[in-house]
Amino acid sequence: ISNRVLLLAALAQGETEIGGLLDADDTKVMREALSRLGIGFEKEKIKGAGGAFPVRKADLFLGNAGTAFRPLTAALAFCNGEYRLYGVPRMHERPIGDLVDGLRAIGARVEYEALEGFPPLNILPGKISLDKGVKVRGDVSSQFLTALLMALPLSGKGARVEVQGELISKPYVEITLNIMRRFGIEVSRTGWRYFHVAAHPYYQSPGKVVVEGDASSASYFLAAGAIGGGPVRVEGVGRDSIQGDVRFTEVLERMGAKVSFGDGFIEASGGQPLRGIDMDMNHIPDAAMTAAVMALFADGPSTLRNIASWRVKETDRIAAMATELRKLGAQVEERPDALCISPPKILSPNQEIDTYDDHRMAMSFALAALGGVPVVINDPGCVAKTFPAFFESWKAILS
């Protein structure tokens, strides 16, 4: 939500005050990129460009932030300038070809600097035409659709986007549509295949936007309440959340936990043993990682299905999760788009969990500490990507 709001505030006409903005590595690289593109920041306020970015030539480092890299790629393709986008080595392994193909098909000039289909990218002035509509694949990452939808209003024209293949992670697209609406752009859809972006000369600042708490980050603490007995209450996200990851509560309930909602909070409680589950997790791919570690505390096997997108995240999360769960004594079957996890009777003590420079690996496996054995999390600093204070907050759960 933070990076979507930052981008649209930067493109909007008027000044936007943002409350509750995430302070983490992913948002820092977005802010730095927007500054280099000529956007002014004053504490929590952003003065929007009212259209294309004023700086027409820039070199932009975007770390491993997919929520910055993909949307900026699309937006800059409409800015008639020369831009180079690059990141950390893992970002250069994360596919972006489907987005580039969609942009090239409407006349954008996007060139690969090295390996075809992957960053770094060079974006050059092109002649964009929306007369024949826009097409983009949706079965690798929903961020490609999100990027196009947020960029299209820069054309000043209405546009129709057709999603080819099955669209994954649909709730994340709903977040995009909600935030675009806050900035004055309506997007209607016909099922999940066709999206219609209304014609408008520019985004319009709503004046103030408050970013709600991160439902994905909330999942670790709610899971702790379910495993340890609880109750644990997470504030800042509740029944009115626009985030699909609040549906992690369905996982908790299926596993036997008790969940309650309020205005601005979610509370979970339970106890061991939890029940094993067999669930499609396509709608909550980030929070599904929490469920994978929760499976260690279940009374039987669990199967997490339809999570192929894990393969192209910060690391190959299916392979990484299987490897680290086995260290703790679980039997794990790794499939192309699923994990089958049989929990051990007792967790193996004193295991060192590798995190693969992936913030969610570190935060998910912190739950193993609730199993009554010491656990070492290697490279805990990787949580700075989205939640720098995670382990400080985690101490309150363990105390």
C-alpha positions, -999 to +999 in steps of 0.1 A: +000+000+000+028+024+009+046+021-024+013+024-044+004+055-025+038+070-029+037+065-067+002+079-072+009+109-049+039+116-070+020+115-103-011+134-089-020+170-092-018+186-058-001+179-025-007+147-006-001+141+031+005+104+039+000+090+074+012+057+086+037+053+057+059+022+061+095+030+070+115+001+055+139-006+027+113-011+000+097+023+007+131+040+010+142+030-025+108+042-039+112+075-021+148+079-033+137+071-069+109+096-068+132+123-055+156+116-084+127+119-107+120+155-094+093+149-068+095+170-037+090+156-002+085+176+030+082+152+059+049+134+053+038+156+024+045+150-013+040+176-040+027+158-071+039+163-107+003+164-121+013+140-148+047+127-161+078+130-139+097+163-145+131+147-147+135+130-181+168+112-176+178+092-145+196+061-132+175+044-105+185+017-080+155-001-067+170-028-045+148-059-044+115-040-042+091-055-068+065-030-056+088-002-068+105-018-098+075-031-117+052+000-113+080+025-120+089+005-152+054+010-165+051+047-154+084+057-169+075+041-202+049+069-205+072+097-195+091+102-228+125+101-211+156+080-208+158+059-176+179+030-164+163+007-137+184-018-118+186-035-084+203-061-063+214-094-080+182-112-069+161-086-086+180-093-118+168-129-115+131-120-110+111-121-143+097-089-158+093-101-194+055-102-193+053-066-183+078-055-209+060-074-236+028-057-227+045-023-228+062-029-261+030-040-277+015-005-272+047+013-285+069+017-254+106+013-258+120-009-231+153-027-236+171-054-216+206-045-206+217-081-201+195-112-199+163-112-220+132-111-198+150-098-167+163-065-153+183-042-156+161-022-180+167+008-202+136+028-210+136+052-239+111+076-255+084+057-275+051+063-293+024+048-272-010+039-288-038+024-268-062+021-298-060-017-298-060-021-260-034-035-237-026-072-230-006-086-201-001-121-187-014-126-152-001-160-142+034-151-130+029-120-110-001-097-103+024-068-101+025-067-139-012-059-141-009-035-112+020-016-129+000-012-161-032-001-144-014+026-124+006+039-154-022+041-180-038+073-167-006+091-177-018+087-213-048+109-205-070+084-224-093+056-214-079+021-219-089-015-218-065-041-204-070-078-211-054-103-188-041-134-206-041-166-186-052-170-150-047-139-128-030-148-096-030-129-063-063-112-071-066-095-037-034-075-044-050-061-076-080-051-055-056-030-034-044-013-066-080-005-077-089+008-043-059+032-041-064+044-077-100+053-068-087+073-038-067+093-063-096+100-086-093+072-113-120+046-116-112+012-130-141-012-138-136-048-145-154-076-163-146-106-142-108-108-138-100-107-175-109-072-187-102-040-169-114-006-181-094+025-170-115+057-172-101+086-192-088+114-170-060+139-176-043+131-143-045+117-109-060+141-083-046+142-048-072+133-021-054+156+003-046+130+029-042+093+028-036+070+059-019+037+052-033+009+072-012-016+091+004-045+071-018-076+072+011-098+060+032-086+089+003-091+113+001-128+103+032-137+123+018-123+156-017-138+150-001-171+143+018-168+176-015-163+194-029-194+178+002-215+186+009-202+221-026-199+234-028-161+232-047-140+230-026-118+208-041-086+194-027-068+164-038-031+160-038-010+129-056-035+106-091-048+111-125-058+096-124-029+071-090-037+057-085-034+019-058-061+021-065-097+010-040-110+035-065-104+063-080-137+050-051-154+067-076-155+096-094-182+076-062-203+078-061-198+116-098-208+120-093-239+098-064-249+121-085-245+152-077-210+164-103-185+176-103-151+157-121-119+164-122-086+145-129-050+155-125-016+140-087-015+136-077-047+153-076-085+149-072-109+178-062-146+177-060-172+204-058-210+205-035-237+217-017-268+207-022-290+188-035-272+158-052-291+130-035-299+097-050-282+066-052-287+029-058-252+013-054-232-019-032-203-009-031-184-042-050-154-027-026-150+002+009-159-011+028-138+014+009-148+045+009-184+033+046-186+044+034-181+079+010-210+075+039-232+063+057-228+096+025-231+116+022-265+100+050-276+124+026-274+153-003-293+137-016-327+147-012-340+111+000-332+076-007-299+058-007-291+021-004-256+008-015-255-028-013-231-058+018-212-046+038-213-078+044-175-075+067-183-045+093-195-071+099-159-084+098-140-051+128-127-031+141-162-033+127-195-045+104-197-015+091-232-021+126-247-022+139-225+007+109-233+029+112-270+023+149-270+031+145-251+064+114-270+076+134-303+072+161-289+095+134-287+122+124-324+117+095-320+093+090-343+063+084-321+033+073-329-002+082-301-026+060-298-057+062-273-085+033-253-070+028-268-036+043-280-003+032-310+017+044-308+053+043-336+079+052-322+113+077-339+137+067-351+171+094-328+186+112-300+168+149-305+163+168-281+187+195-256+180+190-255+142+203-226+122+177-213+098+190-197+067+170-168+054+182-164+018+181-126+021+143-130+023+125-110+050+096-134+051+118-164+057+132-147+088+099-136+102+080-169+095+107-190+111+106-169+142+075-189+150+096-220+155+108-205+188+073-213+202+082-250+199+102-251+231+136-254+215+163-229+207+164-217+171+190-195+154+179-172+126+208-163+103+210-128+088+180-114+108+187-080+094+170-090+061+137-081+078+146-044+071+130-049+037+095-044+051+097-046+090+129-033+105+116-035+141+103-070+137+125-088+162+121-060+188+083-065+185+088-103+186+104-101+220+071-089+234+055-122+222+082-143+238+083-125+272 
